[in-house]
Amino acid sequence: MFQPTIFIRVPEEMAQIIAQTMAETCPKEITAVFNDTPQMVVPFKAHIITNQGPQKLDSIVNAPHLLLYFFTCAEKNDFIKSVKPNYMNFYKANRRDYAPIFPVYINNSKTIKGKSIFFNQGIYSFLQTELGNVQTIEIKANGKPKKENFDHIWPVFVSSIVQSIATRITILRNLINKQPLSVDTFRHSIRLAILYDHVSCYQKVIETADVTDKLIIKHYKMFKFVNPRSLNYRFDFCIGADSISTRIFSEDPTEYDLRFLLLKRRIQAMVCSEDTIGAIDAAFTFLLSVADRIRREKNISEYGYSLWMTQALNDLQLQCAKEKEMGHTVPVNHYTAILEWYTKILPRMHKLYMKRATASSNASSSSPISPSFSTDNSPLSALSGETDEQSSKPLPQPEKPEKQTRSSSVRKNSGDFALLEKILSTDERFNEEMEKGLSTLINLYMGCGYSRNAAITMNKIRQYQEDSSRYLTASAITITKKGYSHLFDNISEELLNSIPFEERISSCCRVLSDKRSRDREVAAKVLSSILTDPSPKKIRVSMNIPLTLEIANDSDFSCVETEQTNLKIKFKCEFPGEIKAKRILVGMQNWRFTKIMYFEAQDVTISDGTIITVSNTFWKAGAYVLYNVKFINGESILNIILPPTKELIHVDPRPLPVDFEIEMPDFLLPRRWQLALLRITVARPVETLEFKVNGLSYRPAPLRNKNKEVVEPENGLTYSNVDAGTHELYLPIQPLVSGSLKIEASANKTSVSREVRYKVSEFLEMKVIYRLATKVAQLSASVKSNSNLTITAIDFYGKENEKIECESIGLPAVVSNSTTTALFILKSEPEVANVWVKQMGLKEFSLRLNVEQLNDEVLINQTKDEHMIQSPLTTIAPIGFAL
């Protein structure tokens, strides 16, 4: 709310009635722009002062915003001789650029004697000529002013008041920007913030405070950081900043003085704009920013720092509690941080206070030592006195809410530590305060799901309670669940047994896992009692404890699948004490199988270094690792997942009764019966040995052992009563095309299969023809399917087996499923030809062919049919080749 000060000089007999009428006709709100502020609708209420001053005209902040000079007269001579000179003297004495003056003529018909020209219709023009901006009001017959007159002139007054504020803002901004920078610069910034606060422009207050605060931090060398007396300032939102203003405008201020006053202005602006949460955040942020610097100040004692910090945190946590009670949302991170810090420093402050009080009682001085920052050990007292920056009215406070009000009183005693003194003076009050703060913390933690913090606080609160069992079980469960059991002073068997059974096993395991806990042996004892209880309860729990296992068998130990195996397991326990169990299962896992193999032992007591023997059978060969341990007592099962290990248990497969290998040539001939050799090893005698062949045609064959004894087949490839040893089976097979041969041998309900791939050579159709007329031979070759056959060379021989020289055209040639040809120029007639062929996977080999003779005369004589067309072989030769 904007409450401008209006000073009026008015005849005494009319002062009260005019002031009352002005108050009644004053507008309730105005719409205005104050220099650099946005257009605002501001609640408006004028503060009217009559004939007492004007005061504080030289204070740019607290000077009246408007001066009104009321006058009346009956004759023109009286006006010229008396009224005008008095007004001009008043104007000259009180004229300020930021405080406009208005003359107001009181037109009272009762004081007019007769009809004078002075009071004709030109009176207003005359007064305007003489005084300028004169305003006129009329007095009715009943002696009261006409309200219509004030309704008409109030807009003029409001406009002048707004201009007054704008002028003051301009003057202050010019002073702030004036160089060089000095302490007065910061004082002007504070005045500017106060002006913005007066007109309810709270955002401008915050902006000005922020900019000035950053400027102070930047030029911190201009000031001393803090004076011990400055630590008396309170963070309480209901306490004003009068004493701080007094010090800043009358003495050389410290950095802390300036920044704290700006903080108070920022807090007041935020509270008035209903942003109390932002005010709490601003206060806590400021506290964090200066705490460490104050602690390191040489002129601040540990007692002084602790007292200042305790009082500041107490003020902030009380403000948070007040907001909570009023139903406002308080950020948990701020509230918990304040309470955590407060409950941490309060015990230290209590200890220092009691030490100081003891020293005071033992001192010979008659005046006791008071917990203050003063060097003369005097009690904290209010700093009195006002500056020109403090108005005679209290600063604006937020309006009262409907349900619960926020205190609007402003206590001027900024050094009032009475409440804190009551808390620190007795152990009872101190314990009550600690219990209150810690209980609030517990509720905040539980509401946000911070169970570990809640449990730690539960454990801490017990030392401040007469009945410490209230939070005992809940804190024990939560603390152990989070793995912080070492924070408990003493974990007894009674405490663990008081935990519900569903949580008891997991609590014991977490105590065992906490290496900093001193009560792990107690936890092992309670766990043993659960695992050996004659009447076990049904529960299944999976946990981790510091437990590892090793295989303790000899190095030559081996495991075979499907055979009974006894393993020696060594326990390595990283906790004291021992654990007893009626039954224990050690789990082995193979990465290829999901099923876990469990090896069992009965009535086991384990401790560090214990070796036990567990027994079972591996159902499948492979590499196994120690995976888990189960402690079992009836339906009570504790499953311990073991840490990863590189130690493996290799389980060998059970030897097969029969095994065999297949031997075949690299290449087989198509559609020809050939032999495949099976080398068979029989580990132990079998009643029936059966072979199943897939992939090609086969015929039964006898089985021969190393002594050449023969076992004839029955019903295909079934052999009876086969002795142990090595046997051979030459199996006739007839391949057609390349493929794979798969044979499965079955004996004693087990089977083994082997598979080999084979290649079948294709038919190569090839002939050589010699033409007598041209002395040229032609080679033609083809296969039915693509193959890796290449004709690399050819040798021709005569009738006497002599080698004939030749010149080849088209070699080497790759044989494909189409006819491949090559030409040869010979010197004589050949009889036979050796064709050299190369196939992938085989060495180069030769094929001997008879050469066919082609005689043109014989062909002509044999062919008499005119319609028959003969297609002679045409020699393909290079250009210019001489035949």
CORLINWO-V429014 format. One record per helix or strand. SS is the DSSP state (~ for helix, > for strand). FROM is the first residue (numbers start at 1). TO is the last residue. If there is no record, write none. Layout:
BEGIN
ss = (SS:SS)
from = (FROM:FROM)
to = (TO:TO)
END
This chain:
BEGIN
ss = (>:>:~:>:>:>:>:~:>:>:~:~:~:>:>:~:~:~:~:~:>:~:~:~:~:~:>:~:~:~:~:~:~:~:~:>:>:>:>:>:>:>:>:>:>:>:>:>:>:>:>:>:>:>:>:>:>:>:>:>:>:>:>:>:>:>:~)
from = (2:5:12:29:40:47:66:76:96:99:109:117:123:135:145:147:183:202:220:228:239:242:255:276:302:332:411:418:427:451:472:485:493:501:520:539:547:559:564:579:596:611:622:636:649:658:667:673:686:697:703:710:714:718:725:739:750:765:776:789:803:806:813:820:832:845:856)
to = (2:9:25:32:44:50:71:94:96:108:111:119:131:139:145:177:198:218:222:232:239:250:272:296:325:362:411:425:448:464:481:487:498:513:531:543:551:560:573:589:606:617:633:641:652:663:669:682:694:699:705:711:714:722:734:747:761:771:782:797:804:809:814:826:839:854:862)
END
